[in-house]
Amino acid sequence: MTTLTVGQCLTSFNNEYVVSTVNLADGKISYTILGLNAPTSAPLLETSLRFYRVIDKTLSLDELRARRQVVQNVTDQREARHQAQEAARIAANEQESNNPDNAGLLTTDAESNTTNLAAKNIRILLKKHFPGVKFSVRKRDYTCINVSWTDGPTREAVEAIVDKFQEGSFNGMEDIYEYNHSAFNRVYGGVQYLFCSRDVSDELIAESIDLLRQKYGETTIPADVTLEAYKSGALSGRGHDCFTYGLASEIRTNALKVDKSKR
C-alpha cells in the first residue's frame, strides 16, 4: 500500500483533502487530513484509503501552513461557541435551581429519569397550588404524562402550572417532534407530551344549571332543566335555538369554566 506524503491531495465523494501530517504509532501509519472544500480536520487510517483517490495536486508548505491556520481558526471559533453555550447552559441551570418559585422541587440529583422526575414534581406543584384537590398524575409511557381531576381548578389554571414540563411539540407539517428543552427541564424534568383532563361532578353540573338560569332566565332555562334531565340525556336535543351546540353541551361547557379550587 502506497504511503502518502505531506501536502499530497486526495478526493472522496467530490470533496478534496490534503495530507497535513503523517503519523506512526505501534507500527501503523495514519494521517491527518484537512478539507479543501470546507475547513475541516479529520484522522484517516491507512485501512480507509480505499475510499479516497490520489489526485494530481500538491500543496506547497506555505499553502499547507495557510490551510492549517484556516482550519485552526475555525476550530477555535467552534470551541469558543461551544464553551459560551455551555457556560450559558450552566448559568441558566443555576438560575432555575435558585428560583424561589421552584423551592421544594426535586432535581436530577434525586431522580435521574427525567419523566419520573417530571411526574413527581408535577404532584408537588399541584399540591402546593391547589391544596385539597385530588389529582391523578400518571405516566402512560416514558413519553407521556396524563393529569386528571374532578371539579377543583379549571384546566387552564392547571396547565399554567404544569405546561413548563412539556419539552416541545409535535410538528404535524413535517411529522416530527420538535424539542425545546429549557433550563427548567434540565433541572426538574420533562416529558414529550403532557395532557390535562378535568371531569365534573353531579354537584358542579347542578351548579352550572343554576348559574345559566340566573344568566339567561327561566324562559331559556326552565324548571324542567335539572341534573336528572341532564344525566338521562333528555336535554341533548334542546336549546339549539339559543346555544350553538345545544343546552346539554352548554351546561357542561359552563361547568368547566367554574373554578372550584380553594385557593
C-alpha positions, -999 to 999 in steps of 0.1 A, spaced: 0 0 0 14 34 -10 23 58 18 11 93 13 32 124 18 25 157 35 9 181 10 -5 154 -12 -41 158 -22 -69 133 -23 -106 132 -33 -135 113 -19 -172 118 -29 -164 150 -48 -146 166 -18 -109 174 -18 -84 169 10 -48 175 17 -25 154 39 -14 176 68 6 151 89 18 115 86 17 96 119 33 63 130 21 45 162 25 9 171 38 2 136 7 15 120 5 46 97 -23 71 99 -28 106 85 -44 139 95 -62 153 65 -76 189 60 -106 196 39 -101 219 10 -138 224 2 -146 231 39 -123 240 68 -123 205 85 -97 183 101 -100 145 105 -79 114 111 -75 89 83 -64 53 89 -44 36 62 -70 9 60 -96 36 49 -75 48 20 -97 27 -4 -124 53 0 -100 80 -13 -83 86 -46 -50 104 -50 -52 134 -74 -25 153 -93 -24 181 -69 1 190 -42 2 220 -18 34 237 -10 45 240 26 34 277 27 0 267 12 -3 239 37 6 262 67 -20 287 55 -47 259 53 -38 247 87 -43 282 101 -77 285 85 -88 252 99 -74 260 133 -92 294 133 -125 277 126 -118 250 152 -110 277 178 -142 296 169 -163 265 172 -147 256 206 -153 292 218 -190 290 208 -193 256 225 -178 270 257 -200 300 256 -231 278 251 -220 255 279 -215 285 302 -249 299 293 -265 265 300 -248 262 334 -258 297 343 -294 290 332 -295 258 353 -282 276 383 -308 304 379 -336 278 378 -321 260 408 -321 292 428 -355 304 417 -377 307 448 -407 296 428 -391 262 424 -384 257 461 -393 222 472 -390 206 438 -368 176 432 -338 178 409 -319 153 387 -297 147 416 -326 129 433 -341 112 402 -321 106 370 -351 95 349 -365 129 337 -400 116 331 -403 101 366 -388 134 379 -414 155 360 -443 134 373 -430 137 409 -426 175 406 -460 179 389 -475 163 420 -456 186 443 -466 218 424 -503 208 422 -504 200 459 -488 234 466 -511 255 443 -543 236 447 -545 222 483 -573 198 490 -578 189 453 -571 152 445 -551 149 412 -542 118 393 -507 121 377 -499 90 356 -473 81 331 -488 64 301 -453 56 290 -419 74 291 -431 100 266 -465 110 281 -480 121 314 -517 124 320 -530 147 347 -567 143 356 -590 155 384 -627 162 393 -640 197 399 -612 217 415 -595 243 394 -601 250 357 -580 232 331 -564 265 321 -553 271 357 -536 237 359 -520 240 325 -505 273 336 -487 255 364 -476 222 346 -471 232 309 -435 240 316 -428 203 320 -436 197 283 -403 196 264 -416 206 230 -445 200 205 -454 178 175 -449 194 141 -477 179 120 -465 195 88 -431 177 89 -443 147 111 -416 152 137 -414 162 174 -396 194 179 -378 197 212 -375 230 230 -355 219 261 -354 246 288 -331 250 318 -362 241 339 -365 208 321 -328 200 326 -331 206 363 -366 195 372 -375 170 345 -397 170 314 -418 148 291 -427 150 254 -464 150 259 -485 163 288 -523 161 288 -547 177 314 -582 164 317 -608 178 341 -641 160 349 -671 175 367 -693 161 394 -730 160 396 -729 188 421 -710 210 397 -734 202 368 -763 212 391 -745 245 400 -739 251 363 -776 248 356 -784 273 383 -758 297 370 -772 295 335 -807 300 348 -795 332 366 -778 344 335 -805 337 309 -837 334 329 -863 307 333 -876 312 298 -843 298 283 -835 275 313 -870 264 325 -877 244 357 -875 210 339 -839 216 331 -824 196 361 -795 174 369 -816 143 364 -827 155 330 -791 162 320 -779 128 332 -808 109 314 -799 126 281 -833 144 279 -816 177 272 -795 166 243 -819 178 216 -829 210 233 -816 246 232 -801 247 198 -820 279 191 -801 296 219 -768 277 221 -746 266 192 -741 231 204 -773 227 224 -783 230 260 -766 199 273 -733 209 258 -736 245 272 -742 231 307 -710 211 307 -690 239 290 -702 263 316 -694 239 344 -658 236 331 -654 273 335 -663 273 372 -632 274 395 -639 251 425 -604 252 439 -599 265 475 -570 289 469 
